[in-house]
Amino acid sequence: MLRYRADVRSLGIVAAYWALVAWQWFAAPTQPVLAVALVVTTCFFSWFAATITHNTLHTPVFYSRGMNRALQVLLTVSYGFPVSEYVPGHNLSHHRFTQSRKDVMRTTKARYQWNLLNGLLFFVHVAGDVTAANMRYVKSMRRRRPRWFRQFVLETVACWGLKAALFVVDWRKCLLYVVVPHLFALWAITSINFVQHDGCDPDHEYNHSRDFTGKLINWLTCNNGYHTIHHLEPALHWSLRPRVHEEKVAPFIHPALVQKSLIAYSWRTFFVPGKRVRFDGAPYVLPVEGPDEEWFTTTDQPEATSLGAEAEA
């Protein structure tokens, strides 16, 4: 059933997320350290589910279209938001127009002198624009691609219907074990864009993205650290990224854009010395910022399938 056997890991990570939620919901640990540790762990596993969402919308997991649609519903209630919404803002805006005015997620929207605020509040600066663009896309797809629209509606009902039901059953548990992890996942999957692209050269064939090659982070996020090769070959399955990165990216990319540790890079970037610089260490002069340029019109036919076979599902 699986197109790539490696996706056993993807499904296992999603199962682990639900095991964590079930453990807390039914056992309700009262020991403070354990309770906090479980909530934090659940937050990260919801984020891992979001990275799997990202992979799935570029390269489907199953041969069966029906099973892929069912997985999108499962990922929706794991990540916490309709995963079909990922298509317009990420696949069709960010991938096609990286860091330009047509990229609704460009990092130059965050412009604080204290770089830590750029990392923490990047989400705040792009969330409204992403949501508005998503809604325009959804409205247009209602007639142009009704199958995609029906899938979006199904995911939306599942997403908010489950949250509402759990809220009625026990609002405290729902907030702590479901809503908080989902909000963290949304913040994290959006904010990772900042470290992957800020200070890079969007016009360069290879230096447009930053890679993180640590084994643990890539095991847990299914190789989402290999970002340059993902932009070059979006439909490449995540399990193939490390090998293809070594063949097609590593010999040509600037060495500073290949980082071993996400944690170490984040410490240097946001704390010590905490300066916002270009990838090569030169001062980063932010371009003049203006409103988003329209990347999608009702007469446009986005090439979604070039960025992942299930982008229209």
Secondary structure, DSSP 8 states (H G I E B T S, - for coil): -BSSTTHHHHHHHHHHHHHHHHHHHHH---SHHHHHHHHHHHHHHHHHHHHHHHHHTTS-SBS-HHHHHHHHHHHHHHHSS-GGGHIIIIIIIITTSTTSTT-TT-GGG---SSHHHHHHHHHHHHHHHHHHHHHHHHHHHHHH-HHHHHHHHHHHHHHHHHHHHHHHH-HHHIIIIIIHHHHHHHHHHHHHHHHHHTTS-TTSSSTTS-EE--HHHHHHTTSTT-HHHHHHSTTS-GGGHHHHHHHHTTTTS-GGGEES-HHHHHHHHHTSS---B-TTSSB--------------TT----GGGG-TTTT-
